């Protein structure tokens, strides 16, 4: 069937919030001569704050309690400092605008909270480009549970065979596949070090996706740009 809608993850797909988050935690770990592995961080990406607590893990590694308020505040401020330097993921704005111009329905489905996602979408002036934004407040369980994607499908009023998901992390990909959705993975600097092989297609950039091809009946054979 022809694709009628695209569901985007937010963190790492629209805006690279993941590198600043990881870097700020890694800097804190380094202060205590510790290292936050990609394997540990992978459990956090795309799954929300309840999946893994990097502060508790740091305390486990060093075997003592730390000044949680002071260190978390400083870590958050550092993350925000790094995030302020971030632009939208390359090619994402052009792709979104082209998709809308061609009549595709667009949704965001993120395990992050609404103030975080909507706040950034509004800051970069792209909130109104989406038909619906779903976040952790809208479901009982976040990714890798499929609920966010299933909720987005219902809101867009399209069938799962008419939707395409754009993700960057193993948790997001697993959620998409559990929802029986076609998933395109575009990993970033962090998630490129993780196993994203469950995705139907893995690309380097959104520039490789052919919006015109998505509108064709056999979209899978015309998905990529020449």
C-alpha positions in Angstrom: 0.0 0.0 0.0 1.0 3.6 -0.4 2.5 5.3 2.6 0.1 7.9 4.0 2.0 8.9 7.2 5.4 9.1 8.8 6.0 8.7 12.5 9.3 10.3 13.8 11.1 9.7 17.0 12.3 13.0 18.5 15.6 12.6 20.4 18.4 11.7 17.9 16.1 11.9 14.8 14.9 15.4 14.8 17.3 17.0 17.2 20.5 15.4 18.5 19.9 15.6 22.2 21.6 12.3 22.8 25.2 13.3 22.3 24.9 16.3 24.8 23.2 14.0 27.3 25.8 11.3 27.0 28.7 13.7 27.0 27.6 15.5 30.1 27.1 12.3 32.0 30.5 11.0 30.7 32.2 14.1 32.0 30.6 13.6 35.4 31.7 10.0 35.5 35.3 11.0 34.6 35.4 13.2 37.7 35.1 10.0 39.7 37.5 8.0 37.5 34.6 6.0 36.0 33.3 5.3 32.5 29.7 5.1 31.2 29.7 2.4 28.6 27.7 2.6 25.4 26.2 -0.7 26.4 24.8 0.8 29.6 23.7 4.0 27.9 21.8 1.9 25.2 19.3 0.8 27.8 18.4 4.5 28.4 18.2 5.8 24.8 14.7 5.8 23.4 13.2 4.2 26.6 12.7 7.1 28.9 14.1 8.0 32.3 12.8 5.0 34.2 14.8 2.5 32.1 18.2 3.4 33.5 19.4 5.9 36.1 22.9 7.0 35.3 23.3 8.7 38.7 22.4 5.6 40.7 24.7 3.6 38.5 27.6 6.0 39.2 27.0 5.6 42.9 27.0 1.8 42.5 30.4 2.0 40.7 32.1 4.1 43.3 30.3 2.4 46.2 29.1 5.5 48.1 26.4 8.1 48.1 27.0 11.4 46.3 25.5 14.9 46.5 22.6 14.1 44.2 21.1 17.6 43.9 24.4 19.4 43.3 25.8 16.9 40.8 22.5 16.5 38.8 22.0 20.2 38.6 25.6 20.7 37.3 25.3 17.9 34.9 22.0 19.2 33.6 23.4 22.7 33.1 26.3 21.2 31.2 23.9 19.2 29.0 21.9 22.4 28.3 25.1 24.2 27.4 26.0 21.6 24.9 22.4 21.3 23.6 22.3 25.1 22.8 24.9 24.5 20.2 22.9 21.9 18.4 21.0 22.5 15.1 18.3 20.3 13.8 19.5 17.0 12.3 20.8 17.6 8.8 18.2 17.3 6.1 15.3 16.8 8.6 13.6 20.1 7.9 13.7 19.7 4.1 12.4 16.2 4.4 9.5 17.2 6.8 8.5 20.1 4.6 8.6 18.0 1.4 6.5 15.3 3.1 3.9 17.8 4.1 3.9 19.4 0.6 3.1 15.9 -0.7 0.2 15.4 1.6 1.7 12.9 4.1 0.5 12.9 7.7 3.3 13.5 10.2 3.6 12.5 13.9 6.2 12.5 16.6 6.2 9.6 19.0 8.8 10.0 21.8 9.5 8.4 25.1 10.5 11.8 26.5 8.0 14.1 28.3 5.9 16.7 26.5 7.6 19.8 27.9 10.9 18.5 26.5 9.7 17.5 23.1 7.1 20.2 22.5 9.4 22.8 23.9 12.2 22.0 21.5 9.8 21.6 18.5 8.4 25.1 19.2 11.9 26.5 19.8 13.0 25.4 16.3 9.7 26.5 14.8 8.6 23.1 13.6 5.8 22.1 16.0 3.1 23.2 13.7 4.5 20.9 10.9 3.3 17.8 12.7 -0.3 16.6 12.9 0.2 15.1 16.3 2.9 14.8 19.0 2.7 11.9 21.4 5.0 11.6 24.4 5.4 9.5 27.6 2.3 11.1 29.2 0.1 9.6 26.5 0.8 5.9 27.2 1.2 3.5 30.1 4.5 2.1 28.8 7.1 3.8 26.5 9.5 2.2 24.1 10.4 -0.6 23.5 6.7 -1.1 24.1 4.8 -0.4 20.9 2.1 1.7 22.6 3.5 5.1 21.4 3.5 4.0 17.8 0.0 2.4 18.0 -1.3 5.6 19.6 0.2 7.7 16.8 -1.4 5.4 14.2 -4.8 5.9 15.8 -4.4 9.6 15.9 -3.3 9.8 12.3 -6.2 7.6 11.3 -4.1 5.4 9.2 -3.4 1.6 9.0 0.0 0.1 10.0 0.6 -0.8 6.4 0.3 2.9 5.5 2.9 4.2 7.9 6.7 4.4 8.1 8.7 5.0 11.3 12.0 6.9 11.4 14.1 5.8 14.4 17.7 5.9 15.6 17.9 3.5 18.6 17.5 -0.2 19.3 14.6 0.5 21.8 12.8 2.6 19.2 13.3 0.1 16.4 12.1 -2.8 18.6 8.9 -0.7 19.5 8.3 -0.1 15.8 8.7 -3.8 14.9 6.4 -4.8 17.8 3.8 -2.5 16.3 4.4 -4.3 12.9 5.6 -1.1 11.3 8.2 -0.5 8.5 11.2 1.1 10.2 13.9 3.2 8.8 16.9 3.7 11.1 19.2 6.7 10.8 21.7 6.3 13.7 23.6 9.2 15.2 27.1 9.4 16.6 26.0 7.4 19.7 23.4 5.0 18.3 25.7 4.1 15.4 27.7 2.1 18.0 24.6 0.0 18.9 22.8 -2.9 17.2 20.2 -1.4 15.0 20.0 -4.4 12.6 16.3 -5.0 13.4 15.4 -2.0 11.2 14.1 -2.7 7.7 16.5 -0.2 6.3 19.5 1.7 7.7 20.5 5.0 6.2 23.2 7.7 6.9 20.9 10.6 6.3 17.3 11.6 5.6 18.6 12.9 2.3 18.6 9.3 1.1 14.9 8.9 1.6 12.8 9.6 -1.5 9.5 11.2 -0.5 8.1 10.8 -4.0 8.8 7.1 -3.8 6.8 6.8 -0.6 3.7 7.9 -2.5 4.0 5.0 -4.9 2.1 1.7 -4.4 5.2 -0.4 -4.1 7.1 2.1 -1.9 9.8 -0.4 -0.8 11.3 -0.5 -4.3 11.3 3.3 -4.7 12.2 4.3 -1.1 15.7 5.6 -1.7 16.9 8.5 -3.8 19.1 7.7 -6.8 
